[in-house]
Amino acid sequence: MRHRERHRTERIGWLRAAVLGANDGIVSTASLVVGIAAAHAGQKEILLAGIAGLVAGALSMAAGEYVSVSSQGDTEKASLALERTELATQPIAEEDELAAIYERRGLESSLARSVAQQLMEHDALGAHARDELGLSDELAARPLQAALASAATFAVGAALPIVTVILSPSAHVSIIVAAVSLVCLAALGALAARVGGASSWIGAGRVVLWGALAMAATAGVGALFGTTVS
């Protein structure tokens, strides 16, 4: 039977965007809700602010991810175009460059030269993209995938504090939203770390820390500058 391996690096593109979206959805919306609640706003105003934050945040995440990852893709394409030109005009120099890379990785000079020649005969651009530029199909920029993943997970994350507002008594909404959001952040951080092969405790701890700081800051702003909404 053919041995097949699946590495976690294949998940980097969508996992990064999804974790970023969900984390930002919980943190930003919960912080907004806690800040408005600390300003003594009514439950309707708090809910409206949360929903507005969900819509604006999801669209902002989608646009931001699409633009940033598209820029990464443009850079990759430009680098490949330059490499293609150099291969067409300076094939010997490019072979020397590839052989030198393999020598630095531990191959003997003659073997490094032989490997470089064979790989360039098979797929010169692919060899240079992978070994010189560090580009691969698994890690290639995918703007639409990143945008959709971020927007969708942001909306899911932002919905958690909004649902909590609906179900919570108005007198304790800020405390309950903060507590529920921190629990959700801990679960998200642990899950993301586990999927990525890292420590669940570390993953949970770092998102909880930054989420707590964000909510504390907005609560302080709301309490300091807020007024009672009639």
Secondary structure, DSSP 8 states (H G I E B T S, - for coil): -------GGGGHHHHHHHHHHHHHHHHHHHHHHHHHHHTT--HHHHHHHHHHHHHHHHHHHHHHHHHHHHHHHHHHHHHHHHHHHHHHH-HHHHHHHHHHHHHHTT--HHHHHHHHHHHHHHHHHHHHHHHTS---STT---HHHHHHHHHHHHHHHHHHHHHHHHHS-GGGHHHHHHHHHHHHHHHHHHHHHHHHTS-HHHHHHHHHHHHHHHHHHHHHHHHHH-----
